[in-house]
Amino acid sequence: MRCPRHFQATAFRPLRWTSCLLPGMLIIFLVTAASATLPPDAEEFVIVTSAELAPEFESLATFKTDIGMRARVVTLDWIAAHVEPGVDLAETIRRFLQEAHVQWGTQYVLLGGDLEVIPTRWVYNTYYPTIGGTDLPVDLYYAGLDGDWDGDGDGIYGEPYGGTEDPGDDADLVPELGLGRAPVSTSDEAALFVQKSIAFHMQSGSITLPRALLSADVLFPETWPDDPYLTMDGADFAEDLRIQLEAADLPWLVDRHYENCTRFPGSICGTADTVYEAMAAGEYRLVHHIAFTSFARGDSLIVGPDLIAGDDLASLENPIVFFLTTTVAEGAAHDISSPLVRTLLAQNGGCAAGLGSSRVAFSTTIAKYNSTFYEFALAEQGVCVGDALRSTFGSFSSYTWENRADRWTCMTLLLLGDPTLPLSAVELPVSIDDRETVQNENEDELPTPGLQAYLTAAPNPFNPQVEIRGELPVAGNVRVGVCDVRGREVCILFNGLCNAGEATWDWNGRDRTGRDVASGVYLIRMETESHIVHRAVTLMR
């Protein structure tokens, strides 16, 4: 399955002055001229990682290729051997991505590692606090491929335009690539990340009506309800999102946990306990959390006057992983242990990906960006979160030249996770691997249409039994098995000769030893002499 690119950020890029256009055109020309350094290839999705972590990410690349998206793992050693080095490793990686975008047609990139594996580009931004500034870990550096993030050559990156006497840098804040990061450092963490990414993609086809959990606090005054003069309620932003979700082509079912629930009939008075229990229930594809944006509480999520501790986030055991958006300060920071990182690395549940800020956020601005992100992500079935985010940045690019809240937000808003994941529930297409082309007697003729194998499963989700139906174009040997999301075989349902036409098999949710398997997403695999066909199913006990 290919992710639609109807909403690429380039469609929203504003006209720039000629002096700003020329450097970007020059970069494209130079990259095109230098692209011979890469061997010929065509890869829509590239995963950049270390040699140590590469074997784990190979399974993600294989899965993406199986469902129709050309994907490849590229190691740092490989990049060093094929790309002219920059002033540091970050610039070398960016040069590779510039060339891959031009020569390979690369549209998406996953940075496969934390900052110890794949460095970020540190930008000193003086917008906040009022006196001084803040060092920001800006992964957008790898996605905005035009211009020079150190245009004035002073070694300070991402400086804004300050006038004719202070031109700053030509930092490109309108990304050409859909970018995400896997904040992992070990093979086990990388394997877990891949497992969750595949599970989130596979469960798309098993959810009839996706569910969302909205959690929102009163934002100002911070002493509410002791101070009754409410000036900003996060629930107002959540209600706008609820309208977006319920108006989607496939309407979402929305549960609301609000600190000030009395204003919104039908919502639950949200506390740290109620929100955590809802997250742990495993019923949600999206969890959107709105709380204080101006200060951080370590790796905990702020819910009303209480916290969901980082250790509790890491202990989540929800069988269906979700996408987590949070507005808390440092909610998605990947240079420290943040709430999103803890939830993403939860061993037995948590989230598969998420969106948040690496540093403080500004309530009205981050709400505007989140709303626009969902507008693109929900526009049609199958839109990738990477496309939705780069389109969001493109929508506000005209506001980022000056060093204000929009520029800060573009630099701090991060996607942790696979950028090719669809937020909306979509029907995952059957994957067909033709081992040999079926041809007519005349070899010059096209293959006979309709000679394909098909696989369906119902009910889906199921408990405790699911019926598997296979449609076979010709008689032959057939092997039907069940695998988990890491590709490990759970059991064999059938291995023998089948006639052409329809065949059925049942799976009772048990492994080869007869033990009940855990709730979660599994892959039914039907292998014939000419095809391999997959179907995702979800067991919900």
Buried (B, 14 or more C-beta within 10 A) or exposed (E): BBBBBEBBBEEBBEEBEEEBEEBBEEBBEEBEEBBEEBEEBEBBBBBBBBEBBBEBBBBBBEBBBBBEBBBBBBBBEBBEEEBEEEEEBBBBBBBBBBBBBBBBEBBBBBBBBBBEBBBBBBBEBBBBEEEEBBEBBBBBBBBBBBBBBBBEEEEBBBBBBEEEEEBBBBBBBBBBBBBBBBBBBBEEBBBBBBBBBBBBBBBBBBBEEBBBBBBBBBBBBEEBEEEEEBEBBBBBBBBEBBEBBEEBEBEBBBBBBBBBBEEBEEBBEBBBEBBBEBBBBBBBBBBBBBBBBBEBBEBBBBBBEBBBBBEBBBBBEBBBBBBBBBBBBBBBBBBEBBBBBBBBBBEEBBBBBBBBBBBBBBBEBBBBBBBBBBBBBBBBBBBBBBBBBBBBBBBBBBBBBEBBBBBBBBBBBBBBBBBBBBBBBBEBEBBBEEEEEBEEEEEEEEEEEEBBBBBBBEEBBBEEEBBBBBBBBBEBEBBBBBBBBBBEEBBEBBEEEBEEEEBEBEBEBBEEEEEEBEBBBBBBBBBBEBBBBBBBBBBBE
